[in-house]
């Protein structure tokens, strides 16, 4: 298991809190593990909730029609990299 960066840890906490994941500790989310399917087991409704929470916290819009969203939501690390690239608030 890879260790989380500070930003990944913050994002993991946002995911756990926004989805009310009672059985998951934010620090236990492997940043390289899949978020959907066999990984964390999230689904498309969870993706919408996460996108809303990210939009509110970081001001980043995650659009479902964007062809790169599947790859963006692949892992905690890929989602964090997208946020860091597209949000001035994340770098502040």
N, C-alpha and C positions, 0 to 999 in steps of 0.2 A: 504494500500500500504506500502510495506517495503521500508526503505530508502537505498539508494545506498552507498556502501563503496567507498573510494577514487578510488580504482582500477576498480570497477564496473562503476563508473562515467566516468573514462577515456575510458573504453571499449565502453560504451554507446555512447560517443562522436565519437569514431572511427567508430562505426556502422552507426550513423546518417550521418557522413561526407562521408564515403565510398559509401553509398547507395543514397546520395543526398536526404535524407528524409526531404523535406521542411515543412511538416505538423507535424513533431515530434521534440520535444525538448529532448535532451539527458537526462536531469534531470527528465523528466516526464516518463521515461521508468521504470516500476516497475520491480525490479530485480527478482521477483518471477513469473511474468506474462509470458505466452508462447510467444516465438518469432515468431512462425509460426502458420498458421491457424487462429483461433479465437483471438489469442493474438495480437501481433504487425502486423500480416498479411503478414509476409515475405514468400518467396517461394524458390525453389531450386536454382534458379539463384542468388538470394540474398545470399544464403548460400555460394555459390562459391565466390562471391565478398567479403563477410566477411572473409572467409578462407584465401583469398589472402592478404587482409589487415592485418590480424592477423599474417600471415607468415612474411610479410614485417616488421611489427612493433616489434613483439616479437620473431621471429625465431621459431615459433611453427608450425609444419606441421599437418594439419587436413585432414585426408585421408578418402575419401568417402567409401572406402571398409572396414573401421574399424567399427565393429558391434556396438560400443559404441557412434558413432557420433550422432545418433538421440537423445540420452539422453544428450550428451554434448551440443548440440544446443537447448535444450529444453527451457532454460531461460537464461537471462543475467547472473544470478548468477552461473548456472551450467557451462556456457561457460567461465566465469571468473575463476572459480575454476580449470577447465582444464588447462587454460593458466598459472595460478599461480603454478600448479603442474609440468608442463612440460617446463617452460621457465626460464632460469637463468636471462634473461633480464627483465622479469616481476618483479622479486624479487630485482633487483638491484636498 
